[in-house]
Amino acid sequence: MGTEAEAAEVVESVSDLAVQDPPGEEFSAADLRWVKYASSEHQRDDVALIPYERMDAFIAGECSNPECPTRFHIERGRKRDRGTLREVRSDDYLLYRMYWCSFGPENYGEGGTILPSRKYRLNTRNRAARPQSMRGCTCHFAIKRLYARPSLVLIIYHERRHINKSGFICHGPLDRDAIGPGARRVPYVGSEIQQQTMSLIYLGVPEENILQTHMEGIHRYCGSDAKVDSLASQYVQKLGMIIKRSTHELDLDDQASIRMWVDRNKKSVFYYQDSTDTDAFVLGIQTEWQLQQMIRFGHQDLLASHSSFGVSKLKYPLHTLLVFDSRQHALPVAWIITRSVTKQDTLRWMKALTERIYSVDSTWRIGGFVIDDPASELDPIRDVFSCPILFSLWHIRRTWLKNIIKKCSNSEVQREMFMQLGKVMYSIWSEKNPMDALEQLFQDFVDQTTFVQYFKSFWVPKLEMWIDTIRSLPLASQESSGTIEGYHLKLKVKAYDDSQLDALQRVDWLVHKLTTELHSSYWLNLYADESGSFPEVKAEYIASTSWHRALQIPDDAVIFDDKEPFSAKVTSQKDTSQMWTVWNPGSEFSLCDCSWSMQGNLCKHIIKVNMMCGPRKDFQPSLSFQSFQHVLLDLWQKPMDDSFSLDLSVAWVMQMQERIQKVTELATADGIAEVSNRLPIQWTNKKGRKVAAKRTSPLRVLPHSNGIVQKDFTPKKNRKRKRLSTVSG
């Protein structure tokens, strides 16, 4: 990290620092020349200046330190926009983040604790060290994306050594005080390798394949020899036995068991309210990985709610918050277990969740919130997230279709009845009364007594609430509805395992299922997709939604017949002699005769046909498009001529149009460079006007970076006299 003479050099302005760009995909602090930087905010800290586009390469290099392999997490973060500062100093930031070694700053590795429901103390000193536990590491650094030069990043290393407060190395192969016998000779197992191995065990991968993958990760940190391979094999076998023998019952009493779990996993609990005579039970779970994904994929994007899972089977229903990753797949980023839907309880756990996010990134905001239950309280969402609210029809569509198939044996009657229910929904924006269309349905299918009685007893009392919600809120698209349904199906398979049906009434069992099997499954899916380590897992993950499966069907496989306008044919991709029929094409209430659709699911054939029906004028637009059209027409009709309301409406419409245009440009472009090249030029220096820069897009989708270090034209002070005096002193 530089010689002693270099470390003694002190600069007082970031403008005096040279920009460094070491070669290679990754680089670490050892590849940089560090100097001391002193200012009113910094007291002789080690600093270096690198291009903004190489920031991730530096962080990756620091994580791959062979002496102390680790991960760095964002401990704090701040952000400001251009034009917010009147006077700009050389070290003012646009983006500030403090990265801390994941083995700190807390220290959870000292002995054991007395568990609340036990009268004796567990001996944890002789247990094997858990690499993901906090060991009090003080290594941390900060990055500043400079306000005056956004293409550069200032790295401020506050503590470069991986030591605790006592000054001793606290983790890694050089840790002499590692817990457990022979810990110094045990190969390093980082949290990523451990999570990867756990996920493979939960998915039922054969042990020899797990061992091979585990050894490949171990060999990145230490050499390959017989001793290392033997210890790695023992680790995999021991971890498999621990997972196999692990139980959700920490106590015979379910409530005491949950209290013990909450006390042990404080890092994964963002809100907990025990059940009392006055308060309802509420448990909010979010792991650190889920927090990272919520910040990463939720910012300026959609957040979806999958609510009321297991109302009739579980002790407390499960509420899930979902974000959509780069492939628009749903990722669970928070689980809330409660039966309470009151405004007060909802507001409490939502505030606790957002406060946790703002402690990491104070600029985090979402673009919209999708709900699937009309009984959801909207005021807490508006108060906490301050964003538009959308409504998804996936739940009502799936429930109606499943009950029609279950209670009606005739396939033709099933199709007609489902189409009539779709007409009830489509009549919401017409002059017809939806209840009149429903009454007509009862008359047409009076012989289907089983379904009619079910619908009248279960749906008619609350159908007005659903219709009012659909009228008042814009509808989510079929893609997002299919993605939420995909998460529902995966959760259902994991939760309703036949071997665990006797444990459905225990909350600790549900928590155990979510935080082990389901969490590991989604972690491995995203890891395989982004790293390419497991091609089979990645391929299965990509094809896990009906929307992505529909994209693989070619257009010429869809056949429309003018003689049969109420149906379309889709050629099977596995067997070209097989044809699937989609009735009522172009509607969210389409029905296919494939086995997947006949289970109540939204199949790929329906989605593909609806994609093809979109540009065709002989099919009615989808419900989501009609809802969007209704919002625009309502906005256009409300203001009076020459009024302030008209001005405000015009401003909203123009802002909406600009946002849609930018998103469309980004989606259809070959890359971000093509979009940035079309942006207008804006002068950045009012006095000199010596350089032109691209204006930032209103959407602020991605930071512009072309890999070239721009020269700083900011006027610099003459420091020649000060330097001479320093030398002479």
Order of alpha helices (4+ residues) and beta strands (2+ residues): alpha-beta-beta-beta-alpha-beta-beta-beta-beta-alpha-alpha-alpha-alpha-beta-beta-alpha-beta-beta-beta-alpha-beta-alpha-beta-alpha-alpha-alpha-alpha-alpha-alpha-alpha-alpha-alpha-alpha-beta-beta-beta-beta-alpha-alpha-alpha-alpha-beta-beta-alpha
